[in-house]
Each structure stands twice: as structure tokens, then as C-alpha cells.
Amino acid sequence: MIRKTPLVAGVCVVLSMLAVEMVSAEPITYSGYAEFTQALPTEPTVLDFDLLPAGMTIAASASTGGITFEYDFDGLPMKITHLYATTSAPNFLGTDDGGMFHDGDNFTLSFPPGSAVGLFFISADPLLDGDISVTAGDVTASLIADHVHATLSDGSRVYFIGIVDDQAAFTFASVEALAGGFFLYNVDDIITAPVSNTVTAGIDINDPLLVAVER
């Protein structure tokens, strides 16, 4: 009969709790930018469109800034423009239809394996809860109308939607703008965060608890 000492037994219990926590952990959604950035497991990458020329179009399935854009707007291309106020001047993302996305303009972003994705949405129209949503890692984050990040000089309101999963990686995110909502919007500052080493490995081999067990 093999007996466990209290120390080893306690370590085993802690490891079991950690394993359960890792398995049961789920992506977390954010409507606040500050909370999102605090939760990022790695240094983020920001595509703010400001180093790209205004007027440049992004064709369906084309890539820029490490992100591939998939969409079908009935032949209308995405377009980088600077016609209105935005979160990080001068440029932002819209379409070749007046520089704006319309309700029902949905698209997908593909990127290297990451633990987070977040976007700013800008609209001068009154938006309702759920008018815009982002899905990644099998979870959907929806716009919350009362959570206005900022009001710009032209009266447009800025909303943030983000998802963080520090236990598993995802490689794409889909953006859905509710069709029939009768609103226009823009996108700026697409934020992604690469996978951390601990996510890749699953468990940190340098964890003191694991070292204690090996000994």
C-alpha cells in the first residue's frame, strides 16, 4: 500500500483543480476597452489603417496588416477612408459606398493563432443592443448600446467589442451587423494578440507545483 504524504496529496489536489479550471475555462467577452487590454495575455498588434493610403481598397480574401478579410458585399469592396471622425485619425475602414458599412454588411477576419480579438465600431446612428456582434472561439460578444466608449467631434459614438481566451487559440473572428437595423457604421483599430507560450504548451512546465511533484 502506497501512502501519500500530506504535501504530495495537497499538490495533487491543487493540480487537479488547475486541470479542471483549464478544461472548463471559456472565452470572456468585453464591451470595455480598458478591461479588455488588462486581460490580454500577450502584447497586442493593432491594425489602425493609418499607415495605408486613404482610398485603398481591400478585395475579398485579400490581406493587410496580417489580417485576411472575407466578405461578399455584392461586388462592393472594402475601402480605407478618412471622411469622418474616428478613434485613431486619420484613417478607418468602410466600403466604397460613401466610406460606410451598412447594416447586413458582415465579414470575417482571419489571422495567425491568437488569444484575443477586439474592434472599435463607430456610428452616428442610434444603435441597439446586439446590432453588431463579434464571434470567435465559439463565443459571441454583442454591442451594448449603453456602453459608449467615446463620442467624437462629429457626434458619432464609439463602441468596443472584444473577446479574450487565454487558454485556447483561435484563428478567425466573424463580424455581424444585424440586417434591417437601418444603420451605418465604420471599423477602426482591429486588435489581436498572439498566442502565449503557456497556451501553446497547455501547462507551464516551469510551474513550481509541477517541479515539486517531480521531486
Secondary structure, DSSP 4 states (H G I P E B T S, - for coil): -PPPPHHHHHHHHHHHHHHHHHHH---EEES-HHHHHHH-SS--EEE-STTSPTT-EE-TTEEETTEEEEE-STTPPEEEE-SS--SSSS-EEEETTTT-EETT--EEEEEEEEEEEEEEEEESSPP-TTSEEEEETTEEEE--TT---EE-TTS-EEEEEEEE-SSS-EEEEEEEE-TTS--EEEEEEEEEEEPPHHHHHSS-TT-HHHHHHH-
